[in-house]
Amino acid sequence: MRTMLGFLIAWTALAMGVFAQQLSPHKVPASVNESFHSKFKGVRKVEWKRKSDQNYEAEFKLKGVEVAANSIKEASGWKRKPPSNNRH
């Protein structure tokens, strides 16, 4: 069972890499970055991705919990993704 769980986590991580392009912070449009930081004040370390639907995803820690949030149409809004049991 433990081996199967490890396999599923590894497979999920690999599959997510196929559907998202990791970005360096300077490649994220200023409007997206500013919108993110106005919504999630105090977050310093952010990993950015460009999703297959062309929206941006920010992965970060909020109060010690790993969180992912997706932009909606180039910074017009942010949608926090529900917590996943696979994240640690």
PDB file of N, CA, C and O in Angstrom:
ATOM      1  N   MET A   1       0.829  -1.196   0.000  1.00  0.00           N
ATOM      2  CA  MET A   1       0.000   0.000   0.000  1.00  0.00           C
ATOM      3  C   MET A   1       0.866   1.249   0.000  1.00  0.00           C
ATOM      4  O   MET A   1       0.589   2.200  -0.730  1.00  0.00           O
ATOM      5  N   ARG A   2       1.906   1.248   0.811  1.00  0.00           N
ATOM      6  CA  ARG A   2       2.786   2.404   0.902  1.00  0.00           C
ATOM      7  C   ARG A   2       3.512   2.640  -0.425  1.00  0.00           C
ATOM      8  O   ARG A   2       3.704   3.783  -0.840  1.00  0.00           O
ATOM      9  N   THR A   3       3.909   1.554  -1.082  1.00  0.00           N
ATOM     10  CA  THR A   3       4.574   1.654  -2.379  1.00  0.00           C
ATOM     11  C   THR A   3       3.623   2.237  -3.412  1.00  0.00           C
ATOM     12  O   THR A   3       4.017   3.066  -4.232  1.00  0.00           O
ATOM     13  N   MET A   4       2.380   1.804  -3.372  1.00  0.00           N
ATOM     14  CA  MET A   4       1.384   2.308  -4.323  1.00  0.00           C
ATOM     15  C   MET A   4       1.154   3.803  -4.109  1.00  0.00           C
ATOM     16  O   MET A   4       1.040   4.551  -5.081  1.00  0.00           O
ATOM     17  N   LEU A   5       1.084   4.245  -2.871  1.00  0.00           N
ATOM     18  CA  LEU A   5       0.904   5.662  -2.573  1.00  0.00           C
ATOM     19  C   LEU A   5       2.092   6.468  -3.091  1.00  0.00           C
ATOM     20  O   LEU A   5       1.909   7.531  -3.684  1.00  0.00           O
ATOM     21  N   GLY A   6       3.299   5.972  -2.871  1.00  0.00           N
ATOM     22  CA  GLY A   6       4.491   6.651  -3.381  1.00  0.00           C
ATOM     23  C   GLY A   6       4.478   6.741  -4.892  1.00  0.00           C
ATOM     24  O   GLY A   6       4.835   7.772  -5.461  1.00  0.00           O
ATOM     25  N   PHE A   7       4.065   5.659  -5.546  1.00  0.00           N
ATOM     26  CA  PHE A   7       3.970   5.650  -7.005  1.00  0.00           C
ATOM     27  C   PHE A   7       2.955   6.680  -7.482  1.00  0.00           C
ATOM     28  O   PHE A   7       3.228   7.422  -8.426  1.00  0.00           O
ATOM     29  N   LEU A   8       1.785   6.735  -6.841  1.00  0.00           N
ATOM     30  CA  LEU A   8       0.750   7.691  -7.242  1.00  0.00           C
ATOM     31  C   LEU A   8       1.214   9.137  -7.066  1.00  0.00           C
ATOM     32  O   LEU A   8       0.939   9.984  -7.915  1.00  0.00           O
ATOM     33  N   ILE A   9       1.904   9.417  -5.986  1.00  0.00           N
ATOM     34  CA  ILE A   9       2.413  10.770  -5.755  1.00  0.00           C
ATOM     35  C   ILE A   9       3.437  11.126  -6.826  1.00  0.00           C
ATOM     36  O   ILE A   9       3.397  12.225  -7.379  1.00  0.00           O
ATOM     37  N   ALA A  10       4.351  10.208  -7.124  1.00  0.00           N
ATOM     38  CA  ALA A  10       5.365  10.463  -8.155  1.00  0.00           C
ATOM     39  C   ALA A  10       4.717  10.644  -9.519  1.00  0.00           C
ATOM     40  O   ALA A  10       5.111  11.535 -10.271  1.00  0.00           O
ATOM     41  N   TRP A  11       3.744   9.827  -9.850  1.00  0.00           N
ATOM     42  CA  TRP A  11       3.068   9.929 -11.135  1.00  0.00           C
ATOM     43  C   TRP A  11       2.324  11.258 -11.253  1.00  0.00           C
ATOM     44  O   TRP A  11       2.365  11.903 -12.300  1.00  0.00           O
ATOM     45  N   THR A  12       1.645  11.666 -10.179  1.00  0.00           N
ATOM     46  CA  THR A  12       0.923  12.936 -10.179  1.00  0.00           C
ATOM     47  C   THR A  12       1.878  14.101 -10.393  1.00  0.00           C
ATOM     48  O   THR A  12       1.586  15.005 -11.175  1.00  0.00           O
ATOM     49  N   ALA A  13       3.000  14.088  -9.714  1.00  0.00           N
ATOM     50  CA  ALA A  13       3.986  15.156  -9.881  1.00  0.00           C
ATOM     51  C   ALA A  13       4.499  15.202 -11.313  1.00  0.00           C
ATOM     52  O   ALA A  13       4.665  16.283 -11.878  1.00  0.00           O
ATOM     53  N   LEU A  14       4.748  14.055 -11.894  1.00  0.00           N
ATOM     54  CA  LEU A  14       5.216  13.995 -13.282  1.00  0.00           C
ATOM     55  C   LEU A  14       4.141  14.501 -14.231  1.00  0.00           C
ATOM     56  O   LEU A  14       4.432  15.273 -15.145  1.00  0.00           O
ATOM     57  N   ALA A  15       2.914  14.077 -14.024  1.00  0.00           N
ATOM     58  CA  ALA A  15       1.817  14.491 -14.895  1.00  0.00           C
ATOM     59  C   ALA A  15       1.578  15.990 -14.799  1.00  0.00           C
ATOM     60  O   ALA A  15       1.280  16.627 -15.809  1.00  0.00           O
ATOM     61  N   MET A  16       1.700  16.563 -13.619  1.00  0.00           N
ATOM     62  CA  MET A  16       1.484  18.002 -13.460  1.00  0.00           C
ATOM     63  C   MET A  16       2.539  18.789 -14.226  1.00  0.00           C
ATOM     64  O   MET A  16       2.257  19.876 -14.730  1.00  0.00           O
ATOM     65  N   GLY A  17       3.731  18.259 -14.316  1.00  0.00           N
ATOM     66  CA  GLY A  17       4.780  18.919 -15.078  1.00  0.00           C
ATOM     67  C   GLY A  17       4.465  18.982 -16.554  1.00  0.00           C
ATOM     68  O   GLY A  17       4.910  19.899 -17.244  1.00  0.00           O
ATOM     69  N   VAL A  18       3.701  18.020 -17.053  1.00  0.00           N
ATOM     70  CA  VAL A  18       3.322  17.994 -18.454  1.00  0.00           C
ATOM     71  C   VAL A  18       2.307  19.089 -18.752  1.00  0.00           C
ATOM     72  O   VAL A  18       2.325  19.663 -19.841  1.00  0.00           O
ATOM     73  N   PHE A  19       1.437  19.385 -17.818  1.00  0.00           N
ATOM     74  CA  PHE A  19       0.346  20.317 -18.045  1.00  0.00           C
ATOM     75  C   PHE A  19       0.635  21.738 -17.572  1.00  0.00           C
ATOM     76  O   PHE A  19      -0.210  22.619 -17.732  1.00  0.00           O
ATOM     77  N   ALA A  20       1.792  21.975 -17.004  1.00  0.00           N
ATOM     78  CA  ALA A  20       2.132  23.309 -16.520  1.00  0.00           C
ATOM     79  C   ALA A  20       3.589  23.611 -16.843  1.00  0.00           C
ATOM     80  O   ALA A  20       4.460  22.745 -16.754  1.00  0.00           O
ATOM     81  N   GLN A  21       3.824  24.847 -17.215  1.00  0.00           N
ATOM     82  CA  GLN A  21       5.178  25.287 -17.519  1.00  0.00           C
ATOM     83  C   GLN A  21       5.663  26.158 -16.368  1.00  0.00           C
ATOM     84  O   GLN A  21       5.057  27.183 -16.059  1.00  0.00           O
ATOM     85  N   GLN A  22       6.761  25.745 -15.735  1.00  0.00           N
ATOM     86  CA  GLN A  22       7.300  26.520 -14.624  1.00  0.00           C
ATOM     87  C   GLN A  22       7.934  27.801 -15.170  1.00  0.00           C
ATOM     88  O   GLN A  22       8.609  27.776 -16.199  1.00  0.00           O
ATOM     89  N   LEU A  23       7.714  28.912 -14.481  1.00  0.00           N
ATOM     90  CA  LEU A  23       8.201  30.214 -14.929  1.00  0.00           C
ATOM     91  C   LEU A  23       9.115  30.841 -13.891  1.00  0.00           C
ATOM     92  O   LEU A  23       8.931  30.656 -12.688  1.00  0.00           O
ATOM     93  N   SER A  24      10.082  31.570 -14.361  1.00  0.00           N
ATOM     94  CA  SER A  24      10.865  32.386 -13.434  1.00  0.00           C
ATOM     95  C   SER A  24      10.027  33.620 -13.118  1.00  0.00           C
ATOM     96  O   SER A  24       9.229  34.047 -13.952  1.00  0.00           O
ATOM     97  N   PRO A  25      10.192  34.197 -11.936  1.00  0.00           N
ATOM     98  CA  PRO A  25       9.347  35.325 -11.521  1.00  0.00           C
ATOM     99  C   PRO A  25       9.371  36.517 -12.493  1.00  0.00           C
ATOM    100  O   PRO A  25       8.364  37.210 -12.638  1.00  0.00           O
ATOM    101  N   HIS A  26      10.495  36.758 -13.152  1.00  0.00           N
ATOM    102  CA  HIS A  26      10.538  37.916 -14.057  1.00  0.00           C
ATOM    103  C   HIS A  26       9.764  37.693 -15.353  1.00  0.00           C
ATOM    104  O   HIS A  26       9.589  38.636 -16.124  1.00  0.00           O
ATOM    105  N   LYS A  27       9.299  36.479 -15.613  1.00  0.00           N
ATOM    106  CA  LYS A  27       8.493  36.207 -16.805  1.00  0.00           C
ATOM    107  C   LYS A  27       6.990  36.315 -16.526  1.00  0.00           C
ATOM    108  O   LYS A  27       6.176  36.194 -17.441  1.00  0.00           O
ATOM    109  N   VAL A  28       6.633  36.540 -15.274  1.00  0.00           N
ATOM    110  CA  VAL A  28       5.229  36.709 -14.910  1.00  0.00           C
ATOM    111  C   VAL A  28       4.865  38.181 -15.131  1.00  0.00           C
ATOM    112  O   VAL A  28       5.567  39.062 -14.635  1.00  0.00           O
ATOM    113  N   PRO A  29       3.783  38.463 -15.863  1.00  0.00           N
ATOM    114  CA  PRO A  29       3.398  39.859 -16.095  1.00  0.00           C
ATOM    115  C   PRO A  29       3.217  40.628 -14.779  1.00  0.00           C
ATOM    116  O   PRO A  29       2.739  40.081 -13.785  1.00  0.00           O
ATOM    117  N   ALA A  30       3.604  41.887 -14.798  1.00  0.00           N
ATOM    118  CA  ALA A  30       3.514  42.727 -13.602  1.00  0.00           C
ATOM    119  C   ALA A  30       2.079  42.774 -13.064  1.00  0.00           C
ATOM    120  O   ALA A  30       1.871  42.775 -11.851  1.00  0.00           O
ATOM    121  N   SER A  31       1.100  42.812 -13.956  1.00  0.00           N
ATOM    122  CA  SER A  31      -0.293  42.889 -13.506  1.00  0.00           C
ATOM    123  C   SER A  31      -0.692  41.634 -12.725  1.00  0.00           C
ATOM    124  O   SER A  31      -1.436  41.723 -11.748  1.00  0.00           O
ATOM    125  N   VAL A  32      -0.202  40.469 -13.148  1.00  0.00           N
ATOM    126  CA  VAL A  32      -0.501  39.221 -12.454  1.00  0.00           C
ATOM    127  C   VAL A  32       0.190  39.216 -11.096  1.00  0.00           C
ATOM    128  O   VAL A  32      -0.418  38.875 -10.081  1.00  0.00           O
ATOM    129  N   ASN A  33       1.458  39.596 -11.085  1.00  0.00           N
ATOM    130  CA  ASN A  33       2.237  39.630  -9.842  1.00  0.00           C
ATOM    131  C   ASN A  33       1.618  40.604  -8.834  1.00  0.00           C
ATOM    132  O   ASN A  33       1.462  40.266  -7.661  1.00  0.00           O
ATOM    133  N   GLU A  34       1.274  41.788  -9.280  1.00  0.00           N
ATOM    134  CA  GLU A  34       0.682  42.795  -8.386  1.00  0.00           C
ATOM    135  C   GLU A  34      -0.673  42.327  -7.851  1.00  0.00           C
ATOM    136  O   GLU A  34      -0.982  42.511  -6.674  1.00  0.00           O
ATOM    137  N   SER A  35      -1.471  41.726  -8.723  1.00  0.00           N
ATOM    138  CA  SER A  35      -2.779  41.227  -8.300  1.00  0.00           C
ATOM    139  C   SER A  35      -2.622  40.127  -7.251  1.00  0.00           C
ATOM    140  O   SER A  35      -3.361  40.083  -6.267  1.00  0.00           O
ATOM    141  N   PHE A  36      -1.654  39.245  -7.474  1.00  0.00           N
ATOM    142  CA  PHE A  36      -1.405  38.166  -6.524  1.00  0.00           C
ATOM    143  C   PHE A  36      -1.015  38.737  -5.159  1.00  0.00           C
ATOM    144  O   PHE A  36      -1.573  38.345  -4.134  1.00  0.00           O
ATOM    145  N   HIS A  37      -0.057  39.658  -5.152  1.00  0.00           N
ATOM    146  CA  HIS A  37       0.435  40.185  -3.876  1.00  0.00           C
ATOM    147  C   HIS A  37      -0.588  41.072  -3.170  1.00  0.00           C
ATOM    148  O   HIS A  37      -0.516  41.240  -1.953  1.00  0.00           O
ATOM    149  N   SER A  38      -1.528  41.637  -3.902  1.00  0.00           N
ATOM    150  CA  SER A  38      -2.587  42.395  -3.222  1.00  0.00           C
ATOM    151  C   SER A  38      -3.593  41.444  -2.572  1.00  0.00           C
ATOM    152  O   SER A  38      -4.196  41.778  -1.552  1.00  0.00           O
ATOM    153  N   LYS A  39      -3.772  40.267  -3.157  1.00  0.00           N
ATOM    154  CA  LYS A  39      -4.706  39.272  -2.602  1.00  0.00           C
ATOM    155  C   LYS A  39      -4.063  38.478  -1.457  1.00  0.00           C
ATOM    156  O   LYS A  39      -4.716  38.182  -0.457  1.00  0.00           O
ATOM    157  N   PHE A  40      -2.774  38.135  -1.613  1.00  0.00           N
ATOM    158  CA  PHE A  40      -2.062  37.317  -0.623  1.00  0.00           C
ATOM    159  C   PHE A  40      -0.903  38.127  -0.051  1.00  0.00           C
ATOM    160  O   PHE A  40       0.260  37.886  -0.373  1.00  0.00           O
ATOM    161  N   LYS A  41      -1.235  39.073   0.787  1.00  0.00           N
ATOM    162  CA  LYS A  41      -0.236  39.972   1.379  1.00  0.00           C
ATOM    163  C   LYS A  41       0.745  39.199   2.265  1.00  0.00           C
ATOM    164  O   LYS A  41       0.357  38.282   2.989  1.00  0.00           O
ATOM    165  N   GLY A  42       2.010  39.581   2.194  1.00  0.00           N
ATOM    166  CA  GLY A  42       3.026  38.996   3.050  1.00  0.00           C
ATOM    167  C   GLY A  42       3.677  37.728   2.518  1.00  0.00           C
ATOM    168  O   GLY A  42       4.632  37.235   3.117  1.00  0.00           O
ATOM    169  N   VAL A  43       3.183  37.188   1.404  1.00  0.00           N
ATOM    170  CA  VAL A  43       3.800  35.995   0.818  1.00  0.00           C
ATOM    171  C   VAL A  43       5.049  36.426   0.076  1.00  0.00           C
ATOM    172  O   VAL A  43       4.999  37.326  -0.762  1.00  0.00           O
ATOM    173  N   ARG A  44       6.176  35.784   0.383  1.00  0.00           N
ATOM    174  CA  ARG A  44       7.447  36.174  -0.226  1.00  0.00           C
ATOM    175  C   ARG A  44       7.950  35.175  -1.263  1.00  0.00           C
ATOM    176  O   ARG A  44       8.377  35.568  -2.349  1.00  0.00           O
ATOM    177  N   LYS A  45       7.901  33.911  -0.941  1.00  0.00           N
ATOM    178  CA  LYS A  45       8.431  32.895  -1.853  1.00  0.00           C
ATOM    179  C   LYS A  45       7.279  32.265  -2.638  1.00  0.00           C
ATOM    180  O   LYS A  45       6.394  31.626  -2.069  1.00  0.00           O
ATOM    181  N   VAL A  46       7.313  32.463  -3.960  1.00  0.00           N
ATOM    182  CA  VAL A  46       6.247  31.973  -4.827  1.00  0.00           C
ATOM    183  C   VAL A  46       6.867  31.214  -5.995  1.00  0.00           C
ATOM    184  O   VAL A  46       7.825  31.683  -6.608  1.00  0.00           O
ATOM    185  N   GLU A  47       6.323  30.050  -6.299  1.00  0.00           N
ATOM    186  CA  GLU A  47       6.698  29.327  -7.510  1.00  0.00           C
ATOM    187  C   GLU A  47       5.591  29.545  -8.526  1.00  0.00           C
ATOM    188  O   GLU A  47       4.428  29.245  -8.259  1.00  0.00           O
ATOM    189  N   TRP A  48       5.949  30.066  -9.689  1.00  0.00           N
ATOM    190  CA  TRP A  48       4.984  30.395 -10.731  1.00  0.00           C
ATOM    191  C   TRP A  48       4.952  29.331 -11.804  1.00  0.00           C
ATOM    192  O   TRP A  48       5.981  28.757 -12.163  1.00  0.00           O
ATOM    193  N   LYS A  49       3.741  29.070 -12.321  1.00  0.00           N
ATOM    194  CA  LYS A  49       3.550  28.161 -13.446  1.00  0.00           C
ATOM    195  C   LYS A  49       2.547  28.765 -14.406  1.00  0.00           C
ATOM    196  O   LYS A  49       1.665  29.524 -14.005  1.00  0.00           O
ATOM    197  N   ARG A  50       2.688  28.423 -15.677  1.00  0.00           N
ATOM    198  CA  ARG A  50       1.701  28.803 -16.690  1.00  0.00           C
ATOM    199  C   ARG A  50       0.962  27.525 -17.055  1.00  0.00           C
ATOM    200  O   ARG A  50       1.568  26.569 -17.540  1.00  0.00           O
ATOM    201  N   LYS A  51      -0.316  27.508 -16.827  1.00  0.00           N
ATOM    202  CA  LYS A  51      -1.131  26.313 -17.031  1.00  0.00           C
ATOM    203  C   LYS A  51      -1.504  26.158 -18.510  1.00  0.00           C
ATOM    204  O   LYS A  51      -1.357  27.091 -19.299  1.00  0.00           O
ATOM    205  N   SER A  52      -1.984  24.980 -18.866  1.00  0.00           N
ATOM    206  CA  SER A  52      -2.359  24.708 -20.251  1.00  0.00           C
ATOM    207  C   SER A  52      -3.518  25.589 -20.718  1.00  0.00           C
ATOM    208  O   SER A  52      -3.685  25.802 -21.919  1.00  0.00           O
ATOM    209  N   ASP A  53      -4.324  26.104 -19.779  1.00  0.00           N
ATOM    210  CA  ASP A  53      -5.412  27.016 -20.149  1.00  0.00           C
ATOM    211  C   ASP A  53      -4.932  28.471 -20.230  1.00  0.00           C
ATOM    212  O   ASP A  53      -5.739  29.390 -20.369  1.00  0.00           O
ATOM    213  N   GLN A  54      -3.611  28.668 -20.142  1.00  0.00           N
ATOM    214  CA  GLN A  54      -2.933  29.959 -20.253  1.00  0.00           C
ATOM    215  C   GLN A  54      -3.118  30.872 -19.047  1.00  0.00           C
ATOM    216  O   GLN A  54      -2.728  32.038 -19.101  1.00  0.00           O
ATOM    217  N   ASN A  55      -3.697  30.376 -17.971  1.00  0.00           N
ATOM    218  CA  ASN A  55      -3.748  31.128 -16.720  1.00  0.00           C
ATOM    219  C   ASN A  55      -2.479  30.849 -15.928  1.00  0.00           C
ATOM    220  O   ASN A  55      -1.755  29.898 -16.226  1.00  0.00           O
ATOM    221  N   TYR A  56      -2.208  31.665 -14.932  1.00  0.00           N
ATOM    222  CA  TYR A  56      -1.026  31.510 -14.098  1.00  0.00           C
ATOM    223  C   TYR A  56      -1.401  30.831 -12.797  1.00  0.00           C
ATOM    224  O   TYR A  56      -2.498  31.027 -12.273  1.00  0.00           O
ATOM    225  N   GLU A  57      -0.472  30.021 -12.273  1.00  0.00           N
ATOM    226  CA  GLU A  57      -0.668  29.389 -10.978  1.00  0.00           C
ATOM    227  C   GLU A  57       0.488  29.771 -10.073  1.00  0.00           C
ATOM    228  O   GLU A  57       1.650  29.728 -10.479  1.00  0.00           O
ATOM    229  N   ALA A  58       0.165  30.140  -8.858  1.00  0.00           N
ATOM    230  CA  ALA A  58       1.169  30.474  -7.854  1.00  0.00           C
ATOM    231  C   ALA A  58       1.104  29.413  -6.763  1.00  0.00           C
ATOM    232  O   ALA A  58       0.034  29.136  -6.221  1.00  0.00           O
ATOM    233  N   GLU A  59       2.251  28.821  -6.444  1.00  0.00           N
ATOM    234  CA  GLU A  59       2.342  27.874  -5.339  1.00  0.00           C
ATOM    235  C   GLU A  59       3.178  28.529  -4.252  1.00  0.00           C
ATOM    236  O   GLU A  59       4.251  29.068  -4.522  1.00  0.00           O
ATOM    237  N   PHE A  60       2.679  28.479  -3.012  1.00  0.00           N
ATOM    238  CA  PHE A  60       3.328  29.189  -1.912  1.00  0.00           C
ATOM    239  C   PHE A  60       2.849  28.634  -0.589  1.00  0.00           C
ATOM    240  O   PHE A  60       1.930  27.816  -0.549  1.00  0.00           O
ATOM    241  N   LYS A  61       3.461  29.070   0.483  1.00  0.00           N
ATOM    242  CA  LYS A  61       3.020  28.693   1.830  1.00  0.00           C
ATOM    243  C   LYS A  61       2.276  29.871   2.438  1.00  0.00           C
ATOM    244  O   LYS A  61       2.722  31.016   2.367  1.00  0.00           O
ATOM    245  N   LEU A  62       1.141  29.566   3.034  1.00  0.00           N
ATOM    246  CA  LEU A  62       0.318  30.569   3.699  1.00  0.00           C
ATOM    247  C   LEU A  62       0.052  30.058   5.109  1.00  0.00           C
ATOM    248  O   LEU A  62      -0.650  29.064   5.293  1.00  0.00           O
ATOM    249  N   LYS A  63       0.610  30.732   6.089  1.00  0.00           N
ATOM    250  CA  LYS A  63       0.494  30.318   7.495  1.00  0.00           C
ATOM    251  C   LYS A  63       0.977  28.879   7.684  1.00  0.00           C
ATOM    252  O   LYS A  63       0.373  28.106   8.427  1.00  0.00           O
ATOM    253  N   GLY A  64       2.082  28.525   6.997  1.00  0.00           N
ATOM    254  CA  GLY A  64       2.690  27.220   7.141  1.00  0.00           C
ATOM    255  C   GLY A  64       2.054  26.100   6.326  1.00  0.00           C
ATOM    256  O   GLY A  64       2.491  24.953   6.417  1.00  0.00           O
ATOM    257  N   VAL A  65       1.039  26.407   5.539  1.00  0.00           N
ATOM    258  CA  VAL A  65       0.343  25.407   4.736  1.00  0.00           C
ATOM    259  C   VAL A  65       0.623  25.667   3.257  1.00  0.00           C
ATOM    260  O   VAL A  65       0.514  26.803   2.796  1.00  0.00           O
ATOM    261  N   GLU A  66       0.984  24.611   2.503  1.00  0.00           N
ATOM    262  CA  GLU A  66       1.224  24.775   1.079  1.00  0.00           C
ATOM    263  C   GLU A  66      -0.097  25.027   0.371  1.00  0.00           C
ATOM    264  O   GLU A  66      -1.079  24.314   0.578  1.00  0.00           O
ATOM    265  N   VAL A  67      -0.100  26.063  -0.476  1.00  0.00           N
ATOM    266  CA  VAL A  67      -1.312  26.516  -1.147  1.00  0.00           C
ATOM    267  C   VAL A  67      -0.992  26.747  -2.617  1.00  0.00           C
ATOM    268  O   VAL A  67       0.130  27.116  -2.966  1.00  0.00           O
ATOM    269  N   ALA A  68      -1.969  26.533  -3.465  1.00  0.00           N
ATOM    270  CA  ALA A  68      -1.862  26.900  -4.876  1.00  0.00           C
ATOM    271  C   ALA A  68      -3.065  27.765  -5.210  1.00  0.00           C
ATOM    272  O   ALA A  68      -4.182  27.487  -4.772  1.00  0.00           O
ATOM    273  N   ALA A  69      -2.834  28.807  -5.982  1.00  0.00           N
ATOM    274  CA  ALA A  69      -3.919  29.690  -6.413  1.00  0.00           C
ATOM    275  C   ALA A  69      -3.749  29.944  -7.896  1.00  0.00           C
ATOM    276  O   ALA A  69      -2.631  30.121  -8.380  1.00  0.00           O
ATOM    277  N   ASN A  70      -4.852  29.961  -8.611  1.00  0.00           N
ATOM    278  CA  ASN A  70      -4.835  30.188 -10.051  1.00  0.00           C
ATOM    279  C   ASN A  70      -5.359  31.576 -10.374  1.00  0.00           C
ATOM    280  O   ASN A  70      -6.356  32.026  -9.809  1.00  0.00           O
ATOM    281  N   SER A  71      -4.672  32.250 -11.296  1.00  0.00           N
ATOM    282  CA  SER A  71      -5.195  33.509 -11.805  1.00  0.00           C
ATOM    283  C   SER A  71      -6.314  33.185 -12.771  1.00  0.00           C
ATOM    284  O   SER A  71      -6.362  32.100 -13.351  1.00  0.00           O
ATOM    285  N   ILE A  72      -7.196  34.123 -12.933  1.00  0.00           N
ATOM    286  CA  ILE A  72      -8.296  33.944 -13.863  1.00  0.00           C
ATOM    287  C   ILE A  72      -8.228  35.090 -14.863  1.00  0.00           C
ATOM    288  O   ILE A  72      -8.460  36.246 -14.507  1.00  0.00           O
ATOM    289  N   LYS A  73      -7.913  34.774 -16.096  1.00  0.00           N
ATOM    290  CA  LYS A  73      -7.853  35.758 -17.182  1.00  0.00           C
ATOM    291  C   LYS A  73      -6.926  36.925 -16.886  1.00  0.00           C
ATOM    292  O   LYS A  73      -7.367  38.065 -16.743  1.00  0.00           O
ATOM    293  N   GLU A  74      -5.636  36.625 -16.795  1.00  0.00           N
ATOM    294  CA  GLU A  74      -4.599  37.667 -16.672  1.00  0.00           C
ATOM    295  C   GLU A  74      -4.869  38.666 -15.551  1.00  0.00           C
ATOM    296  O   GLU A  74      -4.971  39.867 -15.802  1.00  0.00           O
ATOM    297  N   ALA A  75      -4.983  38.187 -14.344  1.00  0.00           N
ATOM    298  CA  ALA A  75      -5.028  39.008 -13.129  1.00  0.00           C
ATOM    299  C   ALA A  75      -6.379  39.645 -12.843  1.00  0.00           C
ATOM    300  O   ALA A  75      -6.459  40.543 -12.004  1.00  0.00           O
ATOM    301  N   SER A  76      -7.439  39.213 -13.508  1.00  0.00           N
ATOM    302  CA  SER A  76      -8.740  39.783 -13.163  1.00  0.00           C
ATOM    303  C   SER A  76      -9.266  39.205 -11.852  1.00  0.00           C
ATOM    304  O   SER A  76     -10.214  39.739 -11.276  1.00  0.00           O
ATOM    305  N   GLY A  77      -8.665  38.130 -11.383  1.00  0.00           N
ATOM    306  CA  GLY A  77      -9.079  37.530 -10.120  1.00  0.00           C
ATOM    307  C   GLY A  77      -8.228  36.330  -9.793  1.00  0.00           C
ATOM    308  O   GLY A  77      -7.452  35.863 -10.627  1.00  0.00           O
ATOM    309  N   TRP A  78      -8.369  35.826  -8.582  1.00  0.00           N
ATOM    310  CA  TRP A  78      -7.610  34.656  -8.134  1.00  0.00           C
ATOM    311  C   TRP A  78      -8.554  33.663  -7.527  1.00  0.00           C
ATOM    312  O   TRP A  78      -9.488  34.034  -6.817  1.00  0.00           O
ATOM    313  N   LYS A  79      -8.318  32.394  -7.802  1.00  0.00           N
ATOM    314  CA  LYS A  79      -9.127  31.318  -7.247  1.00  0.00           C
ATOM    315  C   LYS A  79      -8.198  30.373  -6.505  1.00  0.00           C
ATOM    316  O   LYS A  79      -7.305  29.769  -7.099  1.00  0.00           O
ATOM    317  N   ARG A  80      -8.413  30.252  -5.211  1.00  0.00           N
ATOM    318  CA  ARG A  80      -7.591  29.351  -4.398  1.00  0.00           C
ATOM    319  C   ARG A  80      -8.037  27.924  -4.650  1.00  0.00           C
ATOM    320  O   ARG A  80      -9.227  27.614  -4.579  1.00  0.00           O
ATOM    321  N   LYS A  81      -7.075  27.055  -4.946  1.00  0.00           N
ATOM    322  CA  LYS A  81      -7.388  25.647  -5.188  1.00  0.00           C
ATOM    323  C   LYS A  81      -7.662  24.957  -3.866  1.00  0.00           C
ATOM    324  O   LYS A  81      -7.045  25.291  -2.855  1.00  0.00           O
ATOM    325  N   PRO A  82      -8.579  23.999  -3.859  1.00  0.00           N
ATOM    326  CA  PRO A  82      -8.843  23.284  -2.604  1.00  0.00           C
ATOM    327  C   PRO A  82      -7.611  22.519  -2.153  1.00  0.00           C
ATOM    328  O   PRO A  82      -6.819  22.081  -2.988  1.00  0.00           O
ATOM    329  N   PRO A  83      -7.433  22.348  -0.841  1.00  0.00           N
ATOM    330  CA  PRO A  83      -6.269  21.615  -0.343  1.00  0.00           C
ATOM    331  C   PRO A  83      -6.263  20.188  -0.866  1.00  0.00           C
ATOM    332  O   PRO A  83      -7.312  19.567  -1.037  1.00  0.00           O
ATOM    333  N   SER A  84      -5.081  19.687  -1.113  1.00  0.00           N
ATOM    334  CA  SER A  84      -4.911  18.323  -1.592  1.00  0.00           C
ATOM    335  C   SER A  84      -4.269  17.493  -0.501  1.00  0.00           C
ATOM    336  O   SER A  84      -3.398  17.978   0.221  1.00  0.00           O
ATOM    337  N   ASN A  85      -4.685  16.266  -0.379  1.00  0.00           N
ATOM    338  CA  ASN A  85      -4.101  15.367   0.619  1.00  0.00           C
ATOM    339  C   ASN A  85      -2.708  14.920   0.217  1.00  0.00           C
ATOM    340  O   ASN A  85      -1.982  14.382   1.053  1.00  0.00           O
ATOM    341  N   ASN A  86      -2.300  15.123  -1.048  1.00  0.00           N
ATOM    342  CA  ASN A  86      -0.994  14.686  -1.525  1.00  0.00           C
ATOM    343  C   ASN A  86       0.105  15.678  -1.206  1.00  0.00           C
ATOM    344  O   ASN A  86       1.279  15.332  -1.335  1.00  0.00           O
ATOM    345  N   ARG A  87      -0.215  16.880  -0.801  1.00  0.00           N
ATOM    346  CA  ARG A  87       0.793  17.896  -0.544  1.00  0.00           C
ATOM    347  C   ARG A  87       1.290  17.783   0.871  1.00  0.00           C
ATOM    348  O   ARG A  87       0.499  17.649   1.805  1.00  0.00           O
ATOM    349  N   HIS A  88       2.611  17.836   1.041  1.00  0.00           N
ATOM    350  CA  HIS A  88       3.215  17.812   2.385  1.00  0.00           C
ATOM    351  C   HIS A  88       4.347  18.780   2.419  1.00  0.00           C
ATOM    352  O   HIS A  88       5.003  18.928   3.450  1.00  0.00           O
TER     353      HIS A  88
END
